[in-house]
Amino acid sequence: MRFWTGVGLIVLFIFLALNQGAALENQVKVAVTMPVLEAIVEDIGGEHVQVVSLLPPNVDPHSYEPSVEKVLESISKASLIVMSGPSHLPLEEKIRKLSEEGVIKTPILDYRDYENMGLLLLSVPGTGSINPHGYFFSFSGQRAIAKACAAKLSRIDPDHAEYYERRLGRYLQRLSALEERIKAMGISGMKVIIGGPDLQYLAEDLDLEIVSMIVKAHGIEPSTQEISKIIDLIKSGDADVVVVSDIEVSENSALLGALKENKIPYIIVPISELVDEPELIPLVTASLLKSSLERQVVGAEATGGFLDMVAVPSLAANLVLFTLTVLLLIKVRRYAG
């Protein structure tokens, strides 16, 4: 009896393994160039999509330049490539050139497609150049990317088009619910100085007044004169708070030191901690701004992680606990099918 029971379990295990293998084989393979894009594609594609990141872990996307052979190997089984822009990153520029040369025939999505879905590309203040950075941290950017992905996946995999559209609908509802929460915080119209182009779309989404942008391009350190300017803007009352990302701070510790030394109010948006849950970036930013507005405390930062923020008394703790609750709800809903 035990023998046949063991045989039955083995047969069942083999059956389940074969079924799982067949399901994986039937999934649409999607290659993405940034972790934030991976999260959005997974939200829309669900169980019918297998997402592969072309970016190795812990690598700066602005400096990663793989060989042509590595790129072709990475996308060899992909039915779709999702990028932030046609030439925003070195990796994306290489893919674009290979596509134009006819070497890559896989369909590609980038911000030109997202524009067709409602994305409005902004110009960097004082330069007039298009800003390809950070739109995916905003609700407007996430909404446009999700719509473009759903439309393309429906064409590639028409048998599951209704499934993709249903998940898109739920995703858009989540974004709308988060937007309503943010509106109730009362941060609209706050006068902010942002660290760089990465935060421009986020600030616009939150209806903040951008008084100044410290640096106009990625990877540039602010000069002494630029730091002095933001200190003067805060002390004169022309701006309420400085908003920088944890990525910007990691690349320029001198800026944070100057803000602390001169007792300039600032918040640090924990983008690197939330890259797998990009829809929470506007919510956490709004929570930190609300905390700064209510408590008037210098340096309401989140770089130490959410658990460190819970130790902050009063409103800050409540805001962070609320954010954690929303995060858990989003995770449950995302993987509910």
KEBAKOL-920245 format. One record per residue (C-alpha): residue number from 1; z, x, y. Coordinates in nm, 2 decimals. Each point is the difference from the previous one (the first is absolute). Layout:
// KEBAKOL-920245
SITE, NUM, Z, X, Y
...
END
This chain:
// KEBAKOL-920245
SITE, 1, 0.00, 0.00, 0.00
SITE, 2, 0.09, 0.28, 0.24
SITE, 3, -0.33, 0.17, -0.09
SITE, 4, -0.21, -0.30, 0.11
SITE, 5, 0.21, -0.05, 0.31
SITE, 6, -0.07, 0.36, 0.10
SITE, 7, -0.37, -0.04, -0.08
SITE, 8, 0.00, -0.31, 0.22
SITE, 9, 0.16, 0.18, 0.29
SITE, 10, -0.25, 0.28, -0.02
SITE, 11, -0.30, -0.24, -0.01
SITE, 12, 0.15, -0.19, 0.30
SITE, 13, 0.05, 0.33, 0.19
SITE, 14, -0.36, 0.11, -0.07
SITE, 15, -0.13, -0.35, 0.10
SITE, 16, 0.18, 0.01, 0.33
SITE, 17, -0.10, 0.36, 0.07
SITE, 18, -0.37, -0.09, -0.06
SITE, 19, 0.03, -0.30, 0.23
SITE, 20, 0.15, 0.20, 0.27
SITE, 21, -0.26, 0.27, -0.03
SITE, 22, -0.28, -0.27, 0.02
SITE, 23, 0.16, -0.15, 0.31
SITE, 24, 0.02, 0.34, 0.17
SITE, 25, -0.36, 0.07, -0.09
SITE, 26, -0.11, -0.33, 0.16
SITE, 27, 0.18, 0.08, 0.33
SITE, 28, -0.20, 0.08, 0.31
SITE, 29, 0.06, 0.36, 0.09
SITE, 30, 0.06, 0.06, 0.37
SITE, 31, 0.04, 0.34, 0.16
SITE, 32, 0.19, 0.03, 0.32
SITE, 33, 0.04, 0.28, 0.25
SITE, 34, 0.35, -0.08, 0.13
SITE, 35, 0.32, -0.13, -0.16
SITE, 36, 0.02, -0.29, 0.26
SITE, 37, -0.33, -0.12, -0.12
SITE, 38, 0.11, 0.01, -0.36
SITE, 39, 0.28, -0.24, 0.08
SITE, 40, -0.23, -0.25, 0.16
SITE, 41, -0.27, 0.01, -0.28
SITE, 42, 0.27, -0.05, -0.26
SITE, 43, 0.13, -0.30, 0.19
SITE, 44, -0.34, -0.16, -0.01
SITE, 45, -0.13, 0.12, -0.33
SITE, 46, 0.31, -0.06, -0.21
SITE, 47, -0.04, 0.04, -0.38
SITE, 48, -0.38, 0.01, 0.02
SITE, 49, -0.02, 0.32, 0.20
SITE, 50, 0.10, 0.36, -0.08
SITE, 51, 0.05, 0.20, 0.31
SITE, 52, -0.04, 0.38, 0.00
SITE, 53, 0.11, 0.21, 0.29
SITE, 54, -0.24, 0.29, 0.09
SITE, 55, 0.28, 0.16, 0.20
SITE, 56, 0.24, 0.22, -0.20
SITE, 57, 0.38, -0.07, 0.05
SITE, 58, 0.17, 0.16, 0.30
SITE, 59, -0.32, 0.12, 0.16
SITE, 60, -0.09, -0.04, 0.36
SITE, 61, -0.32, -0.22, 0.00
SITE, 62, -0.12, 0.16, 0.32
SITE, 63, -0.02, 0.34, -0.17
SITE, 64, -0.10, -0.08, -0.35
SITE, 65, -0.36, 0.11, -0.08
SITE, 66, -0.09, -0.01, -0.37
SITE, 67, -0.32, 0.14, -0.14
SITE, 68, -0.30, -0.21, -0.05
SITE, 69, 0.05, 0.03, -0.38
SITE, 70, 0.36, -0.12, 0.04
SITE, 71, -0.11, -0.30, 0.21
SITE, 72, -0.27, -0.11, -0.25
SITE, 73, 0.23, 0.04, -0.29
SITE, 74, 0.27, -0.21, 0.17
SITE, 75, -0.23, -0.29, 0.08
SITE, 76, -0.22, 0.02, -0.32
SITE, 77, 0.14, -0.33, -0.14
SITE, 78, 0.07, -0.18, 0.32
SITE, 79, -0.19, -0.32, 0.09
SITE, 80, 0.13, 0.01, 0.36
SITE, 81, 0.12, 0.26, 0.24
SITE, 82, 0.24, -0.12, 0.28
SITE, 83, 0.04, 0.24, 0.30
SITE, 84, 0.16, -0.02, 0.34
SITE, 85, -0.32, 0.12, 0.18
SITE, 86, -0.34, 0.16, -0.06
SITE, 87, 0.13, 0.33, 0.13
SITE, 88, 0.37, -0.05, 0.09
SITE, 89, 0.11, 0.25, -0.26
SITE, 90, -0.18, 0.31, -0.14
SITE, 91, 0.00, -0.17, -0.35
SITE, 92, -0.16, -0.31, 0.15
SITE, 93, -0.26, 0.20, 0.19
SITE, 94, -0.10, 0.17, -0.32
SITE, 95, -0.03, -0.33, -0.18
SITE, 96, -0.21, -0.14, 0.28
SITE, 97, -0.25, 0.29, 0.00
SITE, 98, -0.03, -0.02, -0.38
SITE, 99, -0.07, -0.37, 0.03
SITE, 100, -0.26, 0.05, 0.27
SITE, 101, -0.17, 0.27, -0.22
SITE, 102, -0.01, -0.25, -0.29
SITE, 103, 0.23, 0.21, -0.21
SITE, 104, 0.27, -0.28, 0.01
SITE, 105, -0.13, -0.35, -0.07
SITE, 106, 0.33, -0.17, -0.03
SITE, 107, 0.07, -0.27, 0.27
SITE, 108, 0.22, 0.12, 0.29
SITE, 109, 0.23, -0.19, 0.23
SITE, 110, 0.12, 0.16, 0.33
SITE, 111, 0.10, -0.12, 0.35
SITE, 112, -0.36, -0.11, 0.08
SITE, 113, 0.05, -0.27, -0.27
SITE, 114, 0.35, -0.08, 0.12
SITE, 115, -0.15, -0.06, 0.35
SITE, 116, -0.21, -0.27, -0.16
SITE, 117, 0.33, -0.16, -0.12
SITE, 118, 0.17, 0.00, 0.34
SITE, 119, 0.12, 0.35, 0.06
SITE, 120, -0.03, 0.10, 0.37
SITE, 121, -0.02, 0.38, 0.03
SITE, 122, 0.19, 0.13, 0.31
SITE, 123, -0.08, 0.29, 0.23
SITE, 124, 0.25, 0.28, 0.04
SITE, 125, 0.14, -0.03, 0.36
SITE, 126, -0.14, 0.25, 0.24
SITE, 127, -0.28, 0.12, -0.24
SITE, 128, -0.22, -0.30, -0.06
SITE, 129, -0.05, 0.11, -0.36
SITE, 130, 0.04, -0.24, -0.29
SITE, 131, 0.34, 0.02, -0.18
SITE, 132, -0.04, 0.01, -0.38
SITE, 133, 0.37, 0.07, -0.06
SITE, 134, 0.27, -0.23, -0.10
SITE, 135, -0.17, -0.34, 0.01
SITE, 136, 0.10, -0.05, -0.36
SITE, 137, 0.37, 0.00, 0.11
SITE, 138, -0.06, -0.31, 0.20
SITE, 139, -0.03, -0.36, -0.12
SITE, 140, -0.34, -0.04, 0.16
SITE, 141, -0.13, 0.30, -0.19
SITE, 142, 0.16, -0.10, -0.33
SITE, 143, -0.14, -0.35, 0.03
SITE, 144, -0.35, 0.13, 0.05
SITE, 145, 0.02, 0.25, -0.28
SITE, 146, 0.13, -0.26, -0.24
SITE, 147, -0.28, -0.24, 0.09
SITE, 148, -0.27, 0.27, -0.05
SITE, 149, 0.15, 0.10, -0.33
SITE, 150, 0.01, -0.36, -0.13
SITE, 151, -0.36, -0.07, 0.10
SITE, 152, -0.13, 0.32, -0.16
SITE, 153, 0.20, -0.04, -0.32
SITE, 154, -0.13, -0.36, -0.03
SITE, 155, -0.35, 0.13, 0.01
SITE, 156, 0.07, 0.28, -0.24
SITE, 157, 0.20, -0.22, -0.24
SITE, 158, -0.12, -0.36, 0.06
SITE, 159, 0.18, -0.13, -0.31
SITE, 160, 0.33, 0.06, 0.18
SITE, 161, -0.11, -0.08, 0.35
SITE, 162, 0.24, -0.30, 0.02
SITE, 163, 0.29, 0.22, -0.11
SITE, 164, -0.07, 0.25, 0.28
SITE, 165, -0.03, -0.27, 0.26
SITE, 166, 0.32, -0.16, -0.12
SITE, 167, 0.19, 0.33, 0.03
SITE, 168, -0.16, 0.06, 0.34
SITE, 169, 0.13, -0.33, 0.12
SITE, 170, 0.35, 0.08, -0.11
SITE, 171, -0.02, 0.34, 0.16
SITE, 172, -0.11, -0.14, 0.33
SITE, 173, 0.28, -0.25, -0.02
SITE, 174, 0.26, 0.28, -0.04
SITE, 175, -0.14, 0.18, 0.30
SITE, 176, 0.02, -0.32, 0.21
SITE, 177, 0.36, -0.06, -0.11
SITE, 178, 0.09, 0.35, 0.10
SITE, 179, -0.17, -0.04, 0.34
SITE, 180, 0.21, -0.31, 0.06
SITE, 181, 0.32, 0.19, -0.08
SITE, 182, -0.10, 0.27, 0.25
SITE, 183, -0.08, -0.24, 0.28
SITE, 184, 0.35, -0.15, -0.03
SITE, 185, 0.15, 0.35, 0.07
SITE, 186, -0.10, -0.01, 0.36
SITE, 187, -0.15, 0.35, 0.04
SITE, 188, -0.33, -0.11, 0.15
SITE, 189, -0.07, 0.18, 0.33
SITE, 190, 0.23, 0.30, -0.06
SITE, 191, -0.13, 0.30, 0.18
SITE, 192, -0.05, 0.28, -0.24
SITE, 193, -0.12, 0.36, -0.02
SITE, 194, -0.17, 0.07, -0.33
SITE, 195, -0.03, 0.33, -0.17
SITE, 196, -0.37, -0.01, -0.07
SITE, 197, -0.30, -0.19, -0.12
SITE, 198, 0.16, -0.09, -0.34
SITE, 199, 0.22, -0.26, 0.18
SITE, 200, -0.24, -0.16, 0.24
SITE, 201, -0.11, -0.28, -0.22
SITE, 202, 0.36, -0.07, -0.11
SITE, 203, 0.11, -0.02, 0.36
SITE, 204, -0.28, -0.23, 0.10
SITE, 205, 0.08, -0.23, -0.30
SITE, 206, 0.36, -0.02, 0.11
SITE, 207, -0.11, -0.09, 0.35
SITE, 208, 0.16, 0.30, 0.15
SITE, 209, -0.10, 0.15, 0.33
SITE, 210, -0.12, 0.36, -0.06
SITE, 211, 0.10, 0.19, 0.31
SITE, 212, -0.12, 0.34, -0.13
SITE, 213, -0.12, 0.18, -0.31
SITE, 214, 0.16, 0.34, -0.04
SITE, 215, -0.29, 0.17, -0.18
SITE, 216, -0.35, -0.14, -0.02
SITE, 217, -0.11, 0.15, -0.34
SITE, 218, 0.15, 0.06, -0.34
SITE, 219, 0.16, 0.34, -0.07
SITE, 220, 0.05, 0.10, 0.36
SITE, 221, 0.34, 0.10, 0.13
SITE, 222, 0.11, -0.13, 0.34
SITE, 223, 0.02, 0.24, 0.28
SITE, 224, 0.31, 0.06, 0.21
SITE, 225, -0.16, -0.20, 0.28
SITE, 226, -0.07, -0.30, -0.23
SITE, 227, 0.36, 0.00, -0.12
SITE, 228, 0.12, 0.02, 0.36
SITE, 229, -0.22, -0.30, 0.09
SITE, 230, 0.15, -0.23, -0.27
SITE, 231, 0.35, 0.10, 0.11
SITE, 232, -0.08, -0.09, 0.36
SITE, 233, -0.16, -0.33, -0.11
SITE, 234, 0.32, -0.10, -0.19
SITE, 235, 0.24, 0.11, 0.27
SITE, 236, -0.19, -0.18, 0.27
SITE, 237, 0.00, -0.32, -0.20
SITE, 238, -0.37, -0.02, -0.04
SITE, 239, 0.04, 0.01, -0.38
SITE, 240, 0.27, -0.13, -0.22
SITE, 241, -0.02, 0.21, -0.31
SITE, 242, -0.21, 0.27, -0.18
SITE, 243, -0.15, -0.10, -0.33
SITE, 244, -0.10, 0.28, -0.24
SITE, 245, -0.07, 0.01, -0.38
SITE, 246, 0.19, 0.21, -0.25
SITE, 247, -0.33, 0.18, -0.06
SITE, 248, -0.03, 0.10, 0.36
SITE, 249, 0.36, 0.12, 0.01
SITE, 250, -0.05, 0.21, -0.32
SITE, 251, -0.29, 0.17, 0.17
SITE, 252, 0.17, 0.05, 0.33
SITE, 253, 0.38, 0.05, -0.01
SITE, 254, 0.00, 0.12, 0.37
SITE, 255, -0.09, -0.35, 0.12
SITE, 256, 0.30, -0.15, -0.18
SITE, 257, 0.23, 0.27, 0.13
SITE, 258, -0.11, -0.06, 0.36
SITE, 259, 0.06, -0.37, -0.03
SITE, 260, 0.35, 0.05, -0.14
SITE, 261, 0.08, 0.27, 0.26
SITE, 262, -0.10, -0.23, 0.29
SITE, 263, 0.16, -0.31, -0.15
SITE, 264, -0.33, -0.18, -0.01
SITE, 265, 0.00, -0.33, -0.21
SITE, 266, -0.23, 0.03, -0.29
SITE, 267, -0.08, -0.15, -0.34
SITE, 268, -0.16, 0.16, -0.30
SITE, 269, -0.23, -0.22, -0.21
SITE, 270, 0.04, 0.10, -0.37
SITE, 271, -0.37, -0.02, -0.08
SITE, 272, 0.02, 0.24, -0.29
SITE, 273, 0.28, -0.20, -0.17
SITE, 274, -0.20, -0.33, 0.03
SITE, 275, -0.35, 0.12, -0.08
SITE, 276, 0.02, -0.20, -0.33
SITE, 277, 0.11, -0.31, 0.19
SITE, 278, -0.21, 0.02, 0.31
SITE, 279, 0.06, -0.36, 0.11
SITE, 280, 0.36, 0.10, 0.06
SITE, 281, -0.08, 0.26, 0.25
SITE, 282, -0.04, -0.25, 0.29
SITE, 283, 0.32, -0.18, -0.11
SITE, 284, 0.21, 0.32, -0.01
SITE, 285, -0.14, 0.12, 0.33
SITE, 286, 0.08, -0.33, 0.16
SITE, 287, 0.35, 0.01, -0.15
SITE, 288, 0.07, 0.35, 0.14
SITE, 289, -0.13, -0.11, 0.34
SITE, 290, 0.22, -0.30, 0.00
SITE, 291, 0.29, 0.21, -0.10
SITE, 292, -0.07, 0.25, 0.28
SITE, 293, -0.05, -0.29, 0.25
SITE, 294, 0.33, -0.17, -0.10
SITE, 295, 0.23, 0.30, -0.04
SITE, 296, -0.16, 0.24, 0.26
SITE, 297, 0.08, 0.29, -0.23
SITE, 298, -0.18, 0.33, 0.01
SITE, 299, -0.18, 0.10, -0.31
SITE, 300, -0.02, -0.31, -0.23
SITE, 301, -0.19, 0.18, -0.27
SITE, 302, -0.08, -0.07, -0.36
SITE, 303, -0.10, 0.33, -0.13
SITE, 304, 0.31, 0.03, -0.22
SITE, 305, -0.12, -0.30, -0.20
SITE, 306, 0.11, -0.36, -0.01
SITE, 307, 0.33, 0.06, -0.16
SITE, 308, 0.11, 0.23, 0.28
SITE, 309, -0.09, -0.27, 0.25
SITE, 310, 0.23, -0.25, -0.17
SITE, 311, 0.29, 0.20, 0.12
SITE, 312, -0.10, -0.08, 0.36
SITE, 313, 0.23, -0.29, 0.12
SITE, 314, -0.09, -0.34, 0.14
SITE, 315, -0.36, -0.10, 0.06
SITE, 316, -0.16, 0.31, -0.15
SITE, 317, 0.16, -0.06, -0.34
SITE, 318, -0.10, -0.37, 0.00
SITE, 319, -0.36, 0.08, 0.09
SITE, 320, -0.03, 0.27, -0.28
SITE, 321, 0.17, -0.23, -0.26
SITE, 322, -0.24, -0.27, 0.10
SITE, 323, -0.30, 0.24, -0.04
SITE, 324, 0.12, 0.11, -0.35
SITE, 325, 0.03, -0.37, -0.10
SITE, 326, -0.36, -0.06, 0.12
SITE, 327, -0.11, 0.31, -0.19
SITE, 328, 0.14, -0.13, -0.33
SITE, 329, -0.15, -0.34, 0.06
SITE, 330, -0.34, 0.16, 0.06
SITE, 331, 0.02, 0.21, -0.31
SITE, 332, 0.08, -0.31, -0.21
SITE, 333, -0.28, -0.20, 0.15
SITE, 334, -0.25, 0.28, -0.03
SITE, 335, 0.04, 0.05, -0.37
SITE, 336, 0.04, -0.37, -0.08
SITE, 337, -0.38, -0.02, -0.05
END
